[in-house]
Each structure stands twice: as C-alpha cells, then as structure tokens.
Amino acid sequence: MIHNVTIPFSFDTSPIEQQIANIGEQEVLRIIREITMKGIYSVLPKKNEWYRGSTPKSDDEVDWNSYIKNHLYSWIEDNSQKIVDEAALLLAMRAGRSKKWREVLEEYRVEQP
C-alpha cells in the first residue's frame, strides 16, 4: 500500500528572483550599449582607413581630427554671414565711443533681423 505524505514548508524565492532580475537588467544594458556604440561608430571616420566600409570599434580608432574639422568647416560655411555680421557689430561697438558712431551702430541694429 502506498501512502502520500505532504510536509508543508515555506521557501522564499524572492532573493533568487531578484538575482535573476539583476542579471537580466545587466544583460539588457550591455546589449543596448553595444548596439548604440556600434551605431555611433558606424558614422565616424576611422584612422588610417585603408579600405571602404571599415568602421572604428573604439574611441582610439576614431579620427576625431577629421570629424571635427569637417563639421567645423561645414558650420562656418553655413553661418559665415552671421559670423561676419557679429564681427562687424563688435567692431562697431568698440568704435562706438563717439556720438556719430553710436548713431551708425543703432541704424545697423535696426536693420538686423
């Protein structure tokens, strides 16, 4: 004859669940970082790029000089008129010690959008 005996005891699984959640969170963060960095590096120029399609894998491989130079020149080209206008205004402000210069400067300010 077989008798089933049940012995009740409580087993708290919350520490195990917390550990599994922490491991999962760390893995998700690692994957997101990896995908994000891969996307960022894919648009940056590589030092000593000897064939097309090579992308940097770390900050040490990025040609920051080329990247900054290209973007800086592009920005200067796009904003050259504003730069010249601001420089002219600064020169006029420094020269604006006399009343006549202040009048000319005021006319310039009115014309600016």
C-alpha positions in Angstrom: 0.0 0.0 0.0 1.3 3.5 -0.9 0.6 6.5 1.3 1.2 10.0 0.2 2.7 12.2 2.9 2.8 16.0 2.4 5.2 18.0 4.6 4.5 21.8 4.3 7.4 24.2 4.4 7.8 27.7 3.1 10.6 28.5 0.7 11.2 32.2 -0.1 12.2 32.6 -3.7 12.4 36.4 -3.7 16.2 36.6 -3.4 16.6 34.2 -6.4 14.1 36.2 -8.4 15.9 39.5 -7.5 19.2 38.0 -8.6 17.7 36.8 -11.9 16.2 40.3 -12.5 19.6 41.9 -11.8 21.4 39.6 -14.2 18.7 40.3 -16.9 19.0 44.0 -16.3 22.7 44.0 -16.7 22.5 41.9 -19.9 19.9 44.2 -21.4 22.1 47.3 -20.6 25.1 45.6 -22.1 23.2 44.8 -25.3 21.8 48.3 -25.6 25.2 49.9 -25.1 26.8 47.6 -27.6 24.1 48.4 -30.3 24.3 52.1 -29.5 28.1 52.3 -29.7 28.1 50.3 -32.9 25.6 52.8 -34.4 27.7 55.8 -33.3 31.0 54.3 -34.5 29.4 53.5 -37.9 29.1 57.2 -38.7 32.5 58.3 -37.5 35.7 58.3 -39.7 38.4 55.7 -38.9 42.1 56.5 -38.6 44.1 55.0 -41.4 41.1 53.8 -43.3 42.7 51.7 -46.0 39.5 50.2 -47.4 36.0 51.3 -47.8 33.5 50.1 -45.3 35.8 49.9 -42.3 34.3 51.4 -39.1 36.0 52.1 -35.9 35.4 49.7 -33.0 36.6 52.0 -30.1 37.4 55.7 -29.4 41.1 55.1 -30.1 40.3 54.2 -33.7 38.2 57.3 -34.5 39.8 60.1 -36.5 38.5 62.9 -34.3 40.6 65.5 -36.1 38.9 64.8 -39.4 35.4 64.6 -37.9 35.7 67.9 -36.0 37.4 69.6 -38.9 34.6 68.5 -41.4 31.8 69.6 -39.1 33.6 72.9 -38.1 34.2 73.9 -41.7 30.6 73.0 -42.6 29.3 75.0 -39.7 31.5 78.0 -40.6 30.4 77.8 -44.2 26.7 77.7 -43.2 27.0 80.6 -40.7 29.6 82.7 -42.4 27.3 85.7 -42.9 26.2 85.6 -39.3 29.9 85.5 -38.2 30.8 88.5 -40.3 27.8 90.4 -39.1 28.6 89.7 -35.4 32.3 90.7 -36.0 31.2 93.9 -37.7 28.9 94.7 -34.8 31.6 94.1 -32.3 34.0 96.3 -34.2 31.3 99.0 -34.3 30.6 98.7 -30.6 34.3 99.2 -29.8 34.5 102.1 -32.2 31.2 103.5 -30.9 32.6 105.8 -28.3 31.6 108.9 -30.3 28.0 110.0 -30.9 28.2 109.6 -34.7 29.4 106.0 -34.4 26.6 105.2 -31.9 24.1 106.5 -34.5 25.5 104.3 -37.2 25.5 101.4 -34.8 21.9 102.0 -33.9 20.9 102.0 -37.6 22.7 98.6 -38.0 20.9 97.1 -35.1 17.5 98.2 -36.5 18.4 96.6 -39.9 19.3 93.2 -38.2 16.5 90.6 -38.2 
